[in-house]
Amino acid sequence: MMKPGLKFMSIALILPLLMAVLGEAVSAQTTTNSSHRSAARQHDGASAETKSQVSGGGTLGALPKWVGIKNTSFELGDSIISESAAGNIGIGTATPSSKLTVQGLIETTLGGVKFPDGTLQTTAGLAALIHDTTLKGNGSSGSPIGVALPLVLSAPIGGGERLLTVKTNGGVAIRAENQLGTGLEAISNSSPGVRATSSSSTGITAISVSSDAVLAIAGSGKALFALGVAQFIGDVQVFGNVSKFGGSFKIDHPLDPENKYLYHSFVESPDMMNIYNGNVTTDGNGEAIVTLPEWFEALNRDYRYQLTVIGQPAQAYIATEIKNGRFVINTNAPNVKVSWQVTGVRQDTWATNNRIPVEQEKPALERGTYLYPKGHGQPDEKSVGWALNPEQMKQRNELMEKTKKQ
């Protein structure tokens, strides 16, 4: 057991040492707290100072951005992004009309836009255009740009817009190929369905191996209007009347087919006339019977006859006119050769319902104009073509003038 004197002596020795340790701890804590308070005061002061440095202005609806540092202050201003009261975002516009409205060019550096259905619409800068089958190809000869079919282009009625304009300095502007059906179909209610102009080559080339190369149908007006020379290689069928200045056949000259052509003009008549002819020799009684096709009398009416005796002087006459598909020639001597000609006027249903008028007054729009103004000493602008198709005629003349200059 410790003696009382030693106990008090131990306490007396330990107490000063404990007080010294506690004093240092309190001093350290005080110093630390003081440092923290000082740092906090400095931080709050800096924040207050920074906040007081922000300046600038803006427009209602525009998203702000840092526009620069002016002296030592930070300055705010308008960005090109705006948000309307309806929550629509605009880029480059202050009046967005949809959830996202962009005024200007959109460029995607990663190459595409993803749609809600998971498909990707990539840009033309990549190897191909792909969005289902809507667009495809990169526009090269080996990968032509394709679109979903059918492709329908429409414009407001009366707007006068050209739905499709294709310009090229050489080659083919538009090529339409179809293995089974129509290559190109153009339907118009009041103006040309297809218009093709060329200053130095063919405006339209149509080629078909097993069907019609060009099929033009018009309820009224012109189904096909061509300024200049139109060339058809192959058969041409016209379900209607053909009006022309003149006509001829053109063939390789029989005597010099490599170097010359031979022309013959058509035979013209005010009537829809058919001509038939032949040679016959009368028998010992001076009689000859000429047999005609069985359809002759159904097709013709108003017969006219011409007889010419060949090889000897003799008289020939029509003993019996056409009846039951035949007529009889008599001569005043036996065994006489006779060259005969018979004409008839068409009486089939088409000809009966569509007689060609021999004389006709010009329509009001065509009065004062000429089919062939040059022949009457008049300028080209006095032609019927100018009256009916002024825009096309003007365009033709501009192309001709351009070609001359070139």
Order of alpha helices (4+ residues) and beta strands (2+ residues): alpha-beta-beta-beta-beta-beta-beta-beta-beta-beta-beta-beta-beta-beta-alpha-beta-beta-beta-beta-alpha-alpha-alpha
